[in-house]
Amino acid sequence: MNTQQQFEKEMARCRSLFVDKMHDYGTAWRILRPSSLTDQIFIKANRIRTIQQTGENLVGEGIASEFVGIVNYCLMALIQLELGASDEGADLPCGRAEELYDQKAKECLQLMLRKNHDYGEAWRSMRVSSYVDLILMKVLRTKQIEDLGGQTRVSEGIAANYMDMLNYSVFGLIQLSSARQADGTPVCQS
């Protein structure tokens, strides 16, 4: 598979979970302000880093599920930046939420393709731990921009940071998927 196909495959996995959770919870996430979603992304990325550093996972959900969570929180945040948070929550029909999810996911894919062209697929030579560190850095940048009320001098802004965090998470999912054989066992033991 080429990069776009791998990306779309992992995004389909993320979308499936998003839709399943929306079935269970509706669009209750609409009450979250972007800053709260930034903090959720931080929690997920920090958990991945802790697991990588300690080698211990006491909750049971693995690194891949946390990357999926980051992808979905980034898309929710992009939607919230466009619509604004709802004081009532759950005010968005699920079908419309899916349309917005797909629209924002497509924008992230297009950004990834442009950057991937210019950077020559450098991400394939990176470690999964580097993606996590970059996500954490982007979270800190986003928090700073949020604290500045969105007023920046040279930054691309909050939406661009969410899109980058999403793309790094998908790269992590691709790398993790590529590191496993068909039966699920690691390709190489290290």
C-alpha positions as a Markdown table, in Angstrom:
| # | Residue | x | y | z |
|---|---|---|---|---|
| 1 | Met | 0.0 | 0.0 | 0.0 |
| 2 | Asn | 1.1 | 3.5 | -0.6 |
| 3 | Thr | 1.1 | 6.3 | 2.0 |
| 4 | Gln | -2.4 | 7.6 | 1.1 |
| 5 | Gln | -3.9 | 4.1 | 1.3 |
| 6 | Gln | -2.2 | 3.3 | 4.6 |
| 7 | Phe | -3.4 | 6.7 | 5.9 |
| 8 | Glu | -7.0 | 6.1 | 4.8 |
| 9 | Lys | -7.0 | 2.6 | 6.3 |
| 10 | Glu | -6.0 | 3.9 | 9.7 |
| 11 | Met | -8.4 | 6.8 | 9.4 |
| 12 | Ala | -11.2 | 4.3 | 8.7 |
| 13 | Arg | -10.3 | 2.6 | 11.9 |
| 14 | Cys | -10.5 | 5.9 | 13.8 |
| 15 | Arg | -13.8 | 6.8 | 12.2 |
| 16 | Ser | -15.3 | 3.4 | 13.1 |
| 17 | Leu | -14.6 | 4.0 | 16.8 |
| 18 | Phe | -15.9 | 7.6 | 16.5 |
| 19 | Val | -19.2 | 6.4 | 15.0 |
| 20 | Asp | -19.5 | 3.6 | 17.6 |
| 21 | Lys | -19.0 | 6.0 | 20.5 |
| 22 | Met | -21.4 | 8.4 | 19.0 |
| 23 | His | -24.0 | 5.6 | 18.9 |
| 24 | Asp | -23.4 | 5.1 | 22.6 |
| 25 | Tyr | -23.0 | 8.7 | 23.7 |
| 26 | Gly | -24.4 | 10.8 | 21.0 |
| 27 | Thr | -22.6 | 14.1 | 20.4 |
| 28 | Ala | -22.1 | 14.9 | 24.1 |
| 29 | Trp | -18.5 | 15.9 | 23.2 |
| 30 | Arg | -20.0 | 19.1 | 21.7 |
| 31 | Ile | -19.9 | 20.6 | 25.2 |
| 32 | Leu | -16.1 | 20.5 | 25.3 |
| 33 | Arg | -14.2 | 23.7 | 24.5 |
| 34 | Pro | -11.2 | 23.3 | 22.3 |
| 35 | Ser | -8.9 | 23.9 | 25.3 |
| 36 | Ser | -10.5 | 20.9 | 27.0 |
| 37 | Leu | -9.9 | 18.8 | 23.9 |
| 38 | Thr | -6.3 | 20.0 | 23.9 |
| 39 | Asp | -6.0 | 18.7 | 27.4 |
| 40 | Gln | -7.5 | 15.3 | 26.4 |
| 41 | Ile | -4.9 | 15.0 | 23.6 |
| 42 | Phe | -2.2 | 15.8 | 26.2 |
| 43 | Ile | -3.5 | 13.0 | 28.5 |
| 44 | Lys | -3.4 | 10.5 | 25.7 |
| 45 | Ala | 0.0 | 11.5 | 24.4 |
| 46 | Asn | 1.5 | 11.6 | 27.9 |
| 47 | Arg | 0.1 | 8.1 | 28.6 |
| 48 | Ile | 1.8 | 6.8 | 25.4 |
| 49 | Arg | 5.1 | 8.3 | 26.5 |
| 50 | Thr | 4.8 | 6.9 | 30.0 |
| 51 | Ile | 4.2 | 3.4 | 28.6 |
| 52 | Gln | 7.2 | 3.8 | 26.3 |
| 53 | Gln | 9.4 | 4.9 | 29.1 |
| 54 | Thr | 8.3 | 2.5 | 31.7 |
| 55 | Gly | 7.4 | -0.5 | 29.6 |
| 56 | Glu | 4.4 | -0.9 | 31.9 |
| 57 | Asn | 0.7 | -0.7 | 30.9 |
| 58 | Leu | -1.6 | -1.2 | 33.9 |
| 59 | Val | -4.8 | 0.0 | 32.2 |
| 60 | Gly | -4.7 | -2.6 | 29.4 |
| 61 | Glu | -5.4 | -0.4 | 26.4 |
| 62 | Gly | -2.3 | -0.2 | 24.2 |
| 63 | Ile | -0.5 | 2.6 | 22.5 |
| 64 | Ala | -2.5 | 2.2 | 19.2 |
| 65 | Ser | -5.8 | 2.9 | 21.0 |
| 66 | Glu | -4.3 | 6.1 | 22.4 |
| 67 | Phe | -3.3 | 7.2 | 18.9 |
| 68 | Val | -6.8 | 6.5 | 17.7 |
| 69 | Gly | -8.1 | 8.7 | 20.6 |
| 70 | Ile | -5.8 | 11.5 | 19.7 |
| 71 | Val | -7.0 | 11.4 | 16.1 |
| 72 | Asn | -10.6 | 11.6 | 17.1 |
| 73 | Tyr | -10.0 | 14.3 | 19.7 |
| 74 | Cys | -8.1 | 16.4 | 17.1 |
| 75 | Leu | -11.1 | 16.0 | 14.7 |
| 76 | Met | -13.5 | 17.0 | 17.4 |
| 77 | Ala | -11.4 | 20.0 | 18.2 |
| 78 | Leu | -11.3 | 21.1 | 14.5 |
| 79 | Ile | -15.1 | 20.8 | 14.4 |
| 80 | Gln | -15.4 | 22.8 | 17.6 |
| 81 | Leu | -13.1 | 25.5 | 16.3 |
| 82 | Glu | -15.5 | 25.9 | 13.4 |
| 83 | Leu | -18.8 | 25.6 | 15.2 |
| 84 | Gly | -17.9 | 26.7 | 18.7 |
| 85 | Ala | -18.7 | 24.6 | 21.8 |
| 86 | Ser | -22.3 | 24.0 | 22.7 |
| 87 | Asp | -23.6 | 25.0 | 26.1 |
| 88 | Glu | -26.1 | 22.2 | 25.9 |
| 89 | Gly | -23.9 | 19.6 | 24.3 |
| 90 | Ala | -25.3 | 16.8 | 22.1 |
| 91 | Asp | -26.9 | 19.5 | 19.8 |
| 92 | Leu | -25.4 | 18.1 | 16.6 |
| 93 | Pro | -27.2 | 15.4 | 14.7 |
| 94 | Cys | -24.9 | 12.3 | 14.4 |
| 95 | Gly | -25.2 | 12.3 | 10.6 |
| 96 | Arg | -24.0 | 15.9 | 10.5 |
| 97 | Ala | -21.2 | 15.1 | 12.9 |
| 98 | Glu | -20.0 | 12.4 | 10.6 |
| 99 | Glu | -20.0 | 14.7 | 7.6 |
| 100 | Leu | -17.9 | 17.3 | 9.5 |
| 101 | Tyr | -15.6 | 14.5 | 10.7 |
| 102 | Asp | -15.1 | 13.4 | 7.1 |
| 103 | Gln | -14.6 | 16.9 | 5.9 |
| 104 | Lys | -11.9 | 17.7 | 8.5 |
| 105 | Ala | -10.3 | 14.3 | 8.0 |
| 106 | Lys | -10.0 | 15.0 | 4.3 |
| 107 | Glu | -8.4 | 18.4 | 5.0 |
| 108 | Cys | -5.8 | 16.6 | 7.2 |
| 109 | Leu | -5.2 | 14.0 | 4.5 |
| 110 | Gln | -4.6 | 16.8 | 1.9 |
| 111 | Leu | -2.2 | 18.5 | 4.3 |
| 112 | Met | -0.3 | 15.3 | 4.9 |
| 113 | Leu | 0.0 | 14.6 | 1.2 |
| 114 | Arg | 1.4 | 18.1 | 0.6 |
| 115 | Lys | 3.9 | 17.9 | 3.4 |
| 116 | Asn | 4.8 | 14.3 | 2.6 |
| 117 | His | 5.7 | 15.3 | -0.9 |
| 118 | Asp | 7.9 | 18.1 | 0.3 |
| 119 | Tyr | 9.6 | 16.1 | 3.1 |
| 120 | Gly | 10.1 | 12.9 | 1.0 |
| 121 | Glu | 8.3 | 10.6 | 3.4 |
| 122 | Ala | 10.9 | 11.3 | 6.1 |
| 123 | Trp | 8.3 | 10.2 | 8.7 |
| 124 | Arg | 8.9 | 6.6 | 7.7 |
| 125 | Ser | 12.5 | 6.8 | 9.2 |
| 126 | Met | 11.3 | 8.3 | 12.4 |
| 127 | Arg | 10.6 | 6.4 | 15.6 |
| 128 | Val | 7.1 | 6.2 | 17.1 |
| 129 | Ser | 8.5 | 7.8 | 20.2 |
| 130 | Ser | 9.4 | 10.9 | 18.1 |
| 131 | Tyr | 5.8 | 11.2 | 17.0 |
| 132 | Val | 4.7 | 11.2 | 20.6 |
| 133 | Asp | 7.3 | 13.9 | 21.5 |
| 134 | Leu | 6.2 | 16.0 | 18.6 |
| 135 | Ile | 2.6 | 15.7 | 19.6 |
| 136 | Leu | 3.4 | 16.7 | 23.1 |
| 137 | Met | 5.3 | 19.7 | 21.8 |
| 138 | Lys | 2.4 | 20.7 | 19.6 |
| 139 | Val | 0.0 | 20.4 | 22.6 |
| 140 | Leu | 2.2 | 22.8 | 24.6 |
| 141 | Arg | 2.3 | 25.2 | 21.6 |
| 142 | Thr | -1.5 | 24.9 | 21.3 |
| 143 | Lys | -1.9 | 25.6 | 25.0 |
| 144 | Gln | 0.3 | 28.7 | 24.7 |
| 145 | Ile | -1.7 | 30.0 | 21.7 |
| 146 | Glu | -5.0 | 29.3 | 23.6 |
| 147 | Asp | -3.5 | 31.3 | 26.5 |
| 148 | Leu | -2.8 | 34.1 | 24.1 |
| 149 | Gly | -6.4 | 34.1 | 23.0 |
| 150 | Gly | -5.4 | 32.9 | 19.6 |
| 151 | Gln | -3.3 | 36.0 | 18.9 |
| 152 | Thr | -0.1 | 34.9 | 17.3 |
| 153 | Arg | 2.7 | 36.7 | 15.5 |
| 154 | Val | 4.1 | 34.0 | 13.3 |
| 155 | Ser | 2.4 | 30.7 | 14.2 |
| 156 | Glu | 0.1 | 28.8 | 11.8 |
| 157 | Gly | -2.5 | 28.8 | 14.6 |
| 158 | Ile | -4.4 | 26.3 | 16.6 |
| 159 | Ala | -6.1 | 24.4 | 13.7 |
| 160 | Ala | -2.7 | 23.7 | 12.1 |
| 161 | Asn | -1.4 | 22.2 | 15.3 |
| 162 | Tyr | -4.4 | 19.9 | 15.6 |
| 163 | Met | -3.9 | 18.8 | 12.0 |
| 164 | Asp | -0.2 | 18.1 | 12.6 |
| 165 | Met | -1.0 | 16.1 | 15.8 |
| 166 | Leu | -3.6 | 14.1 | 13.9 |
| 167 | Asn | -1.1 | 13.3 | 11.1 |
| 168 | Tyr | 1.7 | 12.3 | 13.6 |
| 169 | Ser | -0.8 | 10.0 | 15.3 |
| 170 | Val | -1.8 | 8.4 | 12.0 |
| 171 | Phe | 1.9 | 7.9 | 11.2 |
| 172 | Gly | 2.3 | 6.2 | 14.6 |
| 173 | Leu | -0.7 | 3.9 | 13.8 |
| 174 | Ile | 0.9 | 3.1 | 10.4 |
| 175 | Gln | 4.3 | 2.3 | 11.9 |
| 176 | Leu | 2.7 | 0.2 | 14.6 |
| 177 | Ser | 0.6 | -1.7 | 12.1 |
| 178 | Ser | 3.6 | -2.2 | 9.8 |
| 179 | Ala | 5.7 | -3.6 | 12.7 |
| 180 | Arg | 3.4 | -6.6 | 13.1 |
| 181 | Gln | 3.1 | -9.8 | 11.1 |
| 182 | Ala | -0.3 | -11.1 | 9.8 |
| 183 | Asp | -0.7 | -13.1 | 13.0 |
| 184 | Gly | -0.2 | -9.9 | 15.1 |
| 185 | Thr | 3.2 | -10.8 | 16.5 |
| 186 | Pro | 6.1 | -8.2 | 16.2 |
| 187 | Val | 8.2 | -8.4 | 13.0 |
| 188 | Cys | 11.4 | -8.2 | 15.1 |
| 189 | Gln | 12.0 | -8.6 | 18.8 |
| 190 | Ser | 14.2 | -5.9 | 20.3 |
